[in-house]
């Protein structure tokens, strides 16, 4: 039992350190800048990719999926870009669940739209895009983890001393 309690205490301590890191204003400002880059890039890509389908009729299945996916993604991405301006002004990120869902739907729809566009051009290109996208997520995750949660991570935050017992 003592080992289990030690493990639980360690987990709680690490969770608190991560919470301290995510509430850091400098980190939040950087997340806002990165989000602007992602949302703006995806919206621009969507506008470019959808443009050829404006004059084509009828659309095949992959083109239809592409157009519908970007019909969902582009307005959400635009709303998220405007929200990011407000977050930058307030120097903090929102914790709204609706915004979290909108981020996931917007990014997921944009991914589906781009994959469908590649699929429309060439099935091997579509498959390649999807496979390399998963590798890219792994590359980003690995790099991010090594940058943010290296062995020096815990030393960046002051350890909270337990309140002294007044008795």
Secondary structure by P-SEA (a helix, b strand, c coil): caaaaaaaaaaaaaaaaaaaaaacaaaaaaaaaaaaaaaaaaaaaaaaaaccccccccccaaaaaaaaaaaacaaaaaaaaaaaaaaaaaccccccaaaaaaaaaaaaaaaaaaaaaaaaacaaaaaaaaaaaaaaaaaaaaaaaaacccccccccccccccccccc
